[in-house]
Amino acid sequence: MDTITPSQCRAARALLGWSQEELKDRSGVAKVTIADFERGARARAPYAETLRRLVAAFGSGGVMFMADGEISGGGPGVRLKGEARTNMHARAVS
């Protein structure tokens, strides 16, 4: 998936416990751009490279994005890959 919604971006950051500042550092996308995108102040279409960089950063953290209709009865979604879920659980238990 090469594009994400603002709510998927916020949800992915929440899953990983990343601030906008950390996402900026990992993606190379300006924090103001991330903030504007997450609140819907910027259209997605002109920012294909920006979205690709965000998706790549989240992917390196273990996040998968699901398109609308990809899962039964749900809209666009976010989840952690199996290994990332295991690692997050292990850190939470420690």
Phi, psi and omega in degrees: 000124184261352181227152179224163177266162176303319181292326176294323178297312179298317181294320179296318177298319180296317179301321182270349183072028181267139170278170174298326178297317179293319177298320176303312181296323183278334185254338186078013178264134181302142181300321179297325177293317178298312181299315179298316180298313183297330179265004175082017182276351179234137177289150181284322189305313184286355187247041183302316180293320178299314180295322177300319180292321177295313179300318179296318179297314178296321178300321179293337176273355177100016181266140173243141177252141179243135180284164176304127179085356180290332175244150185301123174072012182235161174271203179302146183216176181219140174207162176271142174295158184311309181295320179295320178298316180298316180295319179296319180295316181298321179292323181291326183281329183295000000 
